[in-house]
Amino acid sequence: MHGHNYRLVVHAEAKQLDATSYVLDFAALKSAAARPHKTFAKIKPQAAPSRDASPGDDVADFTVFTTENPADLAVTATAASGHVGDTVSIAVTVKNNGPATVTDAAATITAPSGTTIVDQLGCATVTAGKVVKCTGTLKSGESNTGTFKFRIDNATVGPDGKATIASSIKDPNLTNNTAAITITVLPTGLPITGARAGLIGGAGLAVLLVGGVLVVMARRRRYVLVAPRDTRD
């Protein structure tokens, strides 16, 4: 009922009262009014039937005030990294922590500056390549995840990417309604480090050693003394 005030009309016909003598328990009605989506009225049968002397006053109306029935919506997003020109994936998860069901949940995805949304999962376009909106129903406790794809266009990507979730129902916790979409650009020509670097370095050293041995052998061959021939014949 989401905090609205409702006018409850109670109508009891004279014929029914004459046969069963039902009455409304207004104390129970007042107590139940503080609990949304509960039974408002309890009707108690009387032990003996009674006769309705005034059938014209068998209709009464009164107002019942209910409390709010909110929905705590939340959104999270993963991070990604890549080189300029790469297409990376970001998983966005929306969840309804309850207690109310939301029929108009709207998740808005904004691409960080320097990137373009290239796969928007059928969501509506707000700004081409930059902002999309997905709408639907989220029951209490339900979550949904979609993987959006972004192309890295520039060497610098801004911190302005985000995913947000909202609805028309009051949200008691707005701190979890926005998640940052972070995409890191990897620089080109990075020096190789770690185990791979040791392997490459070891191979290079072996090549140098083999080369040195060949040079020494070549030099030794140059200085080999050869005995002169006997030319008297």
Contacts in CASP RR format, 6 or more apart in sequence:
PFRMAT RR
TARGET T0000
AUTHOR 0000-0000-0000
METHOD contacts of the structure
MODEL  1
MHGHNYRLVVHAEAKQLDATSYVLDFAALKSAAARPHKTFAKIKPQAAPS
RDASPGDDVADFTVFTTENPADLAVTATAASGHVGDTVSIAVTVKNNGPA
TVTDAAATITAPSGTTIVDQLGCATVTAGKVVKCTGTLKSGESNTGTFKF
RIDNATVGPDGKATIASSIKDPNLTNNTAAITITVLPTGLPITGARAGLI
GGAGLAVLLVGGVLVVMARRRRYVLVAPRDTRD
1 36 0 8 1.000
1 37 0 8 1.000
1 66 0 8 1.000
1 69 0 8 1.000
2 68 0 8 1.000
2 69 0 8 1.000
2 100 0 8 1.000
2 169 0 8 1.000
2 170 0 8 1.000
3 36 0 8 1.000
3 66 0 8 1.000
3 67 0 8 1.000
3 68 0 8 1.000
3 69 0 8 1.000
4 66 0 8 1.000
5 63 0 8 1.000
5 64 0 8 1.000
5 65 0 8 1.000
5 66 0 8 1.000
6 63 0 8 1.000
6 64 0 8 1.000
6 66 0 8 1.000
7 61 0 8 1.000
7 62 0 8 1.000
7 63 0 8 1.000
7 64 0 8 1.000
8 40 0 8 1.000
8 41 0 8 1.000
8 61 0 8 1.000
8 62 0 8 1.000
8 63 0 8 1.000
8 64 0 8 1.000
9 59 0 8 1.000
9 61 0 8 1.000
10 24 0 8 1.000
10 41 0 8 1.000
10 59 0 8 1.000
10 60 0 8 1.000
10 61 0 8 1.000
10 62 0 8 1.000
11 58 0 8 1.000
11 59 0 8 1.000
12 22 0 8 1.000
12 24 0 8 1.000
12 58 0 8 1.000
12 59 0 8 1.000
13 55 0 8 1.000
13 58 0 8 1.000
14 52 0 8 1.000
14 55 0 8 1.000
14 56 0 8 1.000
14 58 0 8 1.000
16 22 0 8 1.000
17 50 0 8 1.000
17 52 0 8 1.000
17 58 0 8 1.000
18 49 0 8 1.000
18 50 0 8 1.000
18 51 0 8 1.000
18 52 0 8 1.000
19 49 0 8 1.000
20 45 0 8 1.000
20 46 0 8 1.000
20 49 0 8 1.000
21 45 0 8 1.000
21 46 0 8 1.000
21 48 0 8 1.000
21 49 0 8 1.000
21 50 0 8 1.000
22 43 0 8 1.000
22 44 0 8 1.000
22 45 0 8 1.000
22 46 0 8 1.000
23 43 0 8 1.000
23 44 0 8 1.000
23 46 0 8 1.000
24 41 0 8 1.000
24 42 0 8 1.000
24 43 0 8 1.000
25 41 0 8 1.000
25 42 0 8 1.000
25 43 0 8 1.000
25 44 0 8 1.000
28 41 0 8 1.000
28 42 0 8 1.000
29 40 0 8 1.000
29 41 0 8 1.000
29 42 0 8 1.000
29 64 0 8 1.000
32 38 0 8 1.000
32 39 0 8 1.000
32 40 0 8 1.000
32 41 0 8 1.000
32 42 0 8 1.000
33 40 0 8 1.000
33 64 0 8 1.000
33 65 0 8 1.000
33 66 0 8 1.000
34 66 0 8 1.000
34 67 0 8 1.000
35 67 0 8 1.000
36 66 0 8 1.000
36 67 0 8 1.000
36 68 0 8 1.000
36 69 0 8 1.000
37 69 0 8 1.000
40 64 0 8 1.000
52 58 0 8 1.000
68 170 0 8 1.000
69 99 0 8 1.000
69 100 0 8 1.000
69 169 0 8 1.000
70 98 0 8 1.000
70 99 0 8 1.000
70 100 0 8 1.000
70 169 0 8 1.000
70 170 0 8 1.000
70 171 0 8 1.000
70 172 0 8 1.000
71 96 0 8 1.000
71 97 0 8 1.000
71 98 0 8 1.000
71 99 0 8 1.000
71 100 0 8 1.000
71 101 0 8 1.000
71 102 0 8 1.000
71 138 0 8 1.000
71 140 0 8 1.000
71 167 0 8 1.000
71 169 0 8 1.000
71 170 0 8 1.000
71 171 0 8 1.000
72 96 0 8 1.000
72 97 0 8 1.000
72 98 0 8 1.000
72 171 0 8 1.000
72 172 0 8 1.000
72 173 0 8 1.000
72 176 0 8 1.000
73 94 0 8 1.000
73 95 0 8 1.000
73 96 0 8 1.000
73 97 0 8 1.000
73 102 0 8 1.000
73 105 0 8 1.000
73 138 0 8 1.000
73 165 0 8 1.000
73 166 0 8 1.000
73 167 0 8 1.000
73 171 0 8 1.000
73 176 0 8 1.000
73 177 0 8 1.000
74 94 0 8 1.000
74 95 0 8 1.000
74 96 0 8 1.000
74 97 0 8 1.000
74 165 0 8 1.000
74 173 0 8 1.000
74 176 0 8 1.000
74 177 0 8 1.000
75 92 0 8 1.000
75 93 0 8 1.000
75 94 0 8 1.000
75 95 0 8 1.000
75 107 0 8 1.000
75 163 0 8 1.000
75 164 0 8 1.000
75 165 0 8 1.000
75 176 0 8 1.000
75 177 0 8 1.000
75 178 0 8 1.000
75 179 0 8 1.000
76 92 0 8 1.000
76 93 0 8 1.000
76 179 0 8 1.000
77 90 0 8 1.000
77 91 0 8 1.000
77 92 0 8 1.000
77 93 0 8 1.000
77 162 0 8 1.000
77 163 0 8 1.000
77 179 0 8 1.000
77 180 0 8 1.000
77 181 0 8 1.000
77 182 0 8 1.000
78 90 0 8 1.000
78 91 0 8 1.000
78 92 0 8 1.000
79 90 0 8 1.000
79 181 0 8 1.000
79 182 0 8 1.000
79 183 0 8 1.000
79 184 0 8 1.000
80 88 0 8 1.000
80 89 0 8 1.000
80 90 0 8 1.000
80 150 0 8 1.000
80 182 0 8 1.000
80 183 0 8 1.000
80 184 0 8 1.000
81 88 0 8 1.000
81 183 0 8 1.000
81 184 0 8 1.000
81 185 0 8 1.000
81 186 0 8 1.000
82 88 0 8 1.000
82 152 0 8 1.000
82 183 0 8 1.000
82 184 0 8 1.000
82 185 0 8 1.000
82 186 0 8 1.000
83 152 0 8 1.000
83 185 0 8 1.000
83 186 0 8 1.000
83 188 0 8 1.000
84 152 0 8 1.000
84 153 0 8 1.000
84 154 0 8 1.000
84 155 0 8 1.000
84 185 0 8 1.000
84 188 0 8 1.000
85 151 0 8 1.000
85 152 0 8 1.000
85 153 0 8 1.000
86 151 0 8 1.000
86 152 0 8 1.000
87 118 0 8 1.000
87 149 0 8 1.000
87 150 0 8 1.000
87 151 0 8 1.000
87 152 0 8 1.000
88 149 0 8 1.000
88 150 0 8 1.000
88 152 0 8 1.000
88 183 0 8 1.000
89 147 0 8 1.000
89 148 0 8 1.000
89 149 0 8 1.000
89 150 0 8 1.000
90 147 0 8 1.000
90 148 0 8 1.000
90 149 0 8 1.000
90 150 0 8 1.000
90 181 0 8 1.000
90 183 0 8 1.000
91 145 0 8 1.000
91 146 0 8 1.000
91 147 0 8 1.000
91 148 0 8 1.000
92 107 0 8 1.000
92 109 0 8 1.000
92 145 0 8 1.000
92 146 0 8 1.000
92 147 0 8 1.000
92 148 0 8 1.000
92 163 0 8 1.000
92 179 0 8 1.000
92 181 0 8 1.000
93 143 0 8 1.000
93 144 0 8 1.000
93 145 0 8 1.000
93 146 0 8 1.000
94 105 0 8 1.000
94 107 0 8 1.000
94 138 0 8 1.000
94 143 0 8 1.000
94 144 0 8 1.000
94 145 0 8 1.000
94 165 0 8 1.000
95 138 0 8 1.000
95 141 0 8 1.000
95 142 0 8 1.000
95 143 0 8 1.000
95 144 0 8 1.000
96 102 0 8 1.000
96 105 0 8 1.000
96 138 0 8 1.000
96 139 0 8 1.000
96 140 0 8 1.000
96 141 0 8 1.000
96 142 0 8 1.000
96 143 0 8 1.000
97 140 0 8 1.000
97 141 0 8 1.000
97 173 0 8 1.000
98 140 0 8 1.000
98 141 0 8 1.000
99 140 0 8 1.000
100 140 0 8 1.000
100 169 0 8 1.000
101 137 0 8 1.000
101 138 0 8 1.000
101 139 0 8 1.000
101 140 0 8 1.000
102 137 0 8 1.000
102 138 0 8 1.000
102 167 0 8 1.000
102 169 0 8 1.000
103 136 0 8 1.000
103 137 0 8 1.000
104 135 0 8 1.000
104 136 0 8 1.000
104 137 0 8 1.000
104 167 0 8 1.000
104 168 0 8 1.000
105 135 0 8 1.000
105 136 0 8 1.000
105 137 0 8 1.000
105 138 0 8 1.000
105 165 0 8 1.000
105 166 0 8 1.000
105 167 0 8 1.000
106 133 0 8 1.000
106 134 0 8 1.000
106 135 0 8 1.000
106 136 0 8 1.000
106 165 0 8 1.000
106 166 0 8 1.000
106 167 0 8 1.000
107 123 0 8 1.000
107 133 0 8 1.000
107 134 0 8 1.000
107 135 0 8 1.000
107 163 0 8 1.000
107 164 0 8 1.000
107 165 0 8 1.000
108 126 0 8 1.000
108 131 0 8 1.000
108 132 0 8 1.000
108 133 0 8 1.000
108 134 0 8 1.000
108 163 0 8 1.000
108 164 0 8 1.000
108 165 0 8 1.000
108 166 0 8 1.000
109 117 0 8 1.000
109 120 0 8 1.000
109 123 0 8 1.000
109 131 0 8 1.000
109 132 0 8 1.000
109 133 0 8 1.000
109 134 0 8 1.000
109 148 0 8 1.000
109 163 0 8 1.000
109 181 0 8 1.000
110 130 0 8 1.000
110 131 0 8 1.000
110 160 0 8 1.000
110 161 0 8 1.000
110 162 0 8 1.000
110 163 0 8 1.000
110 164 0 8 1.000
110 181 0 8 1.000
111 117 0 8 1.000
111 129 0 8 1.000
111 130 0 8 1.000
111 131 0 8 1.000
111 150 0 8 1.000
111 161 0 8 1.000
111 181 0 8 1.000
112 150 0 8 1.000
112 157 0 8 1.000
112 158 0 8 1.000
112 159 0 8 1.000
112 160 0 8 1.000
112 161 0 8 1.000
112 181 0 8 1.000
112 182 0 8 1.000
112 183 0 8 1.000
113 157 0 8 1.000
113 158 0 8 1.000
113 160 0 8 1.000
113 161 0 8 1.000
114 152 0 8 1.000
114 153 0 8 1.000
114 154 0 8 1.000
114 156 0 8 1.000
114 157 0 8 1.000
114 158 0 8 1.000
115 150 0 8 1.000
115 151 0 8 1.000
115 152 0 8 1.000
115 153 0 8 1.000
115 154 0 8 1.000
115 157 0 8 1.000
115 183 0 8 1.000
116 129 0 8 1.000
116 130 0 8 1.000
116 150 0 8 1.000
116 151 0 8 1.000
116 153 0 8 1.000
117 129 0 8 1.000
117 130 0 8 1.000
117 132 0 8 1.000
117 148 0 8 1.000
117 149 0 8 1.000
117 150 0 8 1.000
118 129 0 8 1.000
118 149 0 8 1.000
118 150 0 8 1.000
118 151 0 8 1.000
119 147 0 8 1.000
119 148 0 8 1.000
119 149 0 8 1.000
120 129 0 8 1.000
120 132 0 8 1.000
120 148 0 8 1.000
121 134 0 8 1.000
121 146 0 8 1.000
121 147 0 8 1.000
121 148 0 8 1.000
122 132 0 8 1.000
122 134 0 8 1.000
123 132 0 8 1.000
123 133 0 8 1.000
123 134 0 8 1.000
124 132 0 8 1.000
124 133 0 8 1.000
124 134 0 8 1.000
124 135 0 8 1.000
125 131 0 8 1.000
125 132 0 8 1.000
126 132 0 8 1.000
126 133 0 8 1.000
132 148 0 8 1.000
138 144 0 8 1.000
150 181 0 8 1.000
150 183 0 8 1.000
152 183 0 8 1.000
152 185 0 8 1.000
154 185 0 8 1.000
155 185 0 8 1.000
156 185 0 8 1.000
157 183 0 8 1.000
157 184 0 8 1.000
157 185 0 8 1.000
159 180 0 8 1.000
159 182 0 8 1.000
161 180 0 8 1.000
161 181 0 8 1.000
161 182 0 8 1.000
162 178 0 8 1.000
162 179 0 8 1.000
162 180 0 8 1.000
162 181 0 8 1.000
163 178 0 8 1.000
163 179 0 8 1.000
163 181 0 8 1.000
164 177 0 8 1.000
164 178 0 8 1.000
164 179 0 8 1.000
165 177 0 8 1.000
166 177 0 8 1.000
171 177 0 8 1.000
191 197 0 8 1.000
192 200 0 8 1.000
END
